[in-house]
Amino acid sequence: MDSQKRNALIGLNIAVLVMSIAGLFAKIIPWPVPMIILGRASLAAPFIAAYLVFMKMPLKLKCKKHALILMGLGIMMVTHWITFFTAIKVSTVAVGILAVFTAPIITTFLEPVFDGGKAHKKDILLALVAFAGIVLMIDDFSFGNGTVQGVLLGTTSACIVSLRNIWSKCLVHTYEAPFVMFWQMLFGTLFLSPLLFFYEVEVTHVDIKNLLILACFATAIAHTLMLRSIATMGARATAIIMMIQPLYAILLAIPLLGEVPTLRVIAGGLLVMSAMVIETLNQAKTS
């Protein structure tokens, strides 16, 4: 392995580990989730802008149509984060992140709707396996149950991020990925900024420190490392390595939050992860 690929692999593993802590801040920062996400987006945007300037990459959009597309993607991005963080807040990190990581399977069903294709039998089978895993994690099927709420919010978040990823494909040949991320953060911030008139939060030095970690390290730097890895290693290899993220998050939640997953969650999570791994490998083979 040459030094460039080795450095990209190291950077990607660091990115995955750092990105794994993002969901934990849903419980570490004692703010309403929309305000956490507003802080995350508003602080991440200037960090990414600084990276673009440092790399001498343009910040200007090429046309108004692209601005409208990026506005929609930005709104979807922060909505995805809000539903994801809320899923963790009402349940556990394990339930929330496993539900969100059904996104690769959901994408296989949504993408044909826009591309004119159809889902294959193996995709349907994997979806059923993932669905069985999600159901297995639930011990009480009442809507007042935190696990049920976490699953519903997590899968909703997965649907949103799947749509965002599908719709963002129209820009991948026009702009660099950090550029797209910057404009999404900027539009997401503008979309959520009216919340400042409706929420009051008590801001402490610890909250600001945690928010900076979330925005700078777990968002701006981690996503930049991931995107650089894609450029060096390719999207397929990157996607496969990224599959370790739920495991990192669940393991980190044990000492940091005291959340030990139950046997039901572990068993259901294994089914979800197995389906996700197989689907990601199938996508890698056909890419």
Long-range contacts (C-beta under 8 A, 24 or more apart in sequence): 4-232, 5-232, 5-233, 8-228, 8-229, 8-232, 8-233, 9-229, 9-233, 9-241, 11-225, 11-228, 11-229, 12-225, 12-226, 12-229, 12-233, 12-238, 12-241, 12-242, 13-241, 14-222, 14-225, 15-221, 15-222, 15-223, 15-225, 15-226, 15-229, 16-222, 16-226, 16-241, 16-242, 16-244, 16-245, 16-248, 17-248, 18-217, 18-218, 18-221, 18-222, 19-218, 19-222, 19-223, 19-226, 19-245, 20-245, 20-246, 20-248, 20-249, 20-252, 21-213, 21-218, 21-249, 21-252, 22-214, 22-218, 22-219, 22-222, 23-84, 23-85, 23-88, 23-93, 23-96, 23-97, 23-249, 24-88, 24-93, 24-249, 24-252, 24-253, 24-256, 24-257, 25-85, 25-210, 25-211, 25-213, 25-214, 25-218, 26-84, 26-85, 26-86, 26-88, 26-89, 26-96, 27-88, 27-89, 27-93, 27-257, 28-210, 28-256, 28-257, 29-207, 29-210, 29-211, 29-214, 30-207, 31-199, 31-201, 31-207, 32-199, 32-201, 33-82, 33-85, 33-86, 33-89, 34-82, 34-192, 34-195, 34-199, 35-195, 35-199, 35-201, 36-85, 36-211, 36-214, 37-78, 37-81, 37-82, 37-85, 37-188, 37-192, 38-78, 38-189, 38-192, 38-193, 38-195, 38-196, 39-211, 39-214, 39-215, 40-81, 40-211, 40-214, 40-215, 40-219, 41-77, 41-78, 41-81, 41-185, 41-188, 41-189, 41-192, 41-215, 42-185, 42-189, 42-193, 42-215, 43-211, 43-212, 43-215, 43-216, 44-185, 44-215, 44-216, 44-219, 44-220, 45-182, 45-185, 45-186, 45-189, 47-215, 47-216, 47-219, 47-220, 47-221, 48-178, 48-181, 48-182, 48-185, 48-220, 48-223, 48-224, 49-182, 51-178, 51-220, 51-224, 52-178, 52-179, 52-182, 55-178, 57-176, 57-178, 57-179, 58-179, 59-179, 59-182, 61-183, 62-174, 66-171, 66-174, 66-175, 67-183, 69-167, 69-170, 69-171, 70-171, 70-180, 70-183, 70-184, 70-187, 71-187, 71-191, 72-167, 73-164, 73-167, 73-168, 73-180, 73-184, 73-187, 74-183, 74-184, 74-185, 74-186, 74-187, 74-188, 74-190, 74-191, 75-187, 75-188, 75-191, 76-160, 76-161, 76-163, 76-164, 76-167, 77-161, 77-164, 77-184, 77-185, 77-188, 78-188, 78-189, 78-191, 78-192, 79-160, 80-157, 80-160, 80-161, 80-164, 81-157, 83-153, 83-154, 83-156, 83-157, 83-160, 84-153, 84-154, 84-157, 86-153, 87-149, 87-150, 87-151, 87-152, 87-153, 87-154, 87-157, 88-150, 90-146, 90-149, 90-150, 90-153, 91-146, 91-147, 91-149, 91-150, 91-151, 92-146, 92-147, 92-150, 92-253, 92-259, 92-261, 92-265, 93-249, 93-250, 93-252, 93-253, 93-257, 93-259, 94-246, 94-249, 94-250, 94-253, 94-259, 94-261, 94-265, 94-269, 95-137, 95-147, 95-150, 95-151, 95-154, 95-265, 96-150, 96-153, 96-154, 97-154, 97-245, 97-246, 97-249, 97-250, 98-133, 98-134, 98-137, 98-154, 98-246, 98-265, 98-268, 98-269, 98-272, 98-273, 99-134, 99-150, 99-151, 99-153, 99-154, 99-155, 99-157, 99-158, 99-272, 100-154, 100-155, 100-157, 100-158, 100-161, 101-158, 101-245, 101-246, 101-272, 101-273, 101-276, 102-130, 102-134, 102-154, 102-155, 102-158, 102-272, 102-275, 102-276, 103-158, 103-159, 103-161, 103-162, 103-165, 104-276, 104-279, 104-280, 104-283, 105-130, 105-275, 105-276, 105-279, 106-155, 106-158, 106-159, 106-162, 107-162, 107-165, 107-166, 108-279, 108-283, 110-159, 110-162, 110-163, 110-166, 111-166, 114-166, 114-167, 122-282, 123-279, 126-275, 126-278, 126-279, 127-275, 129-271, 129-274, 129-275, 130-271, 130-272, 130-275, 130-276, 132-268, 132-271, 133-267, 133-268, 133-269, 133-270, 133-271, 133-272, 133-273, 133-274, 133-275, 134-268, 134-272, 135-268, 136-264, 136-267, 136-268, 136-271, 137-264, 137-265, 137-267, 137-268, 137-269, 138-264, 139-262, 139-264, 177-227, 177-230, 178-223, 178-224, 178-227, 181-223, 181-227, 235-287, 236-283, 236-284, 236-287, 237-284, 239-280, 239-283, 239-284, 240-280, 240-281, 240-284, 243-273, 243-276, 243-277, 243-280, 246-273, 247-273
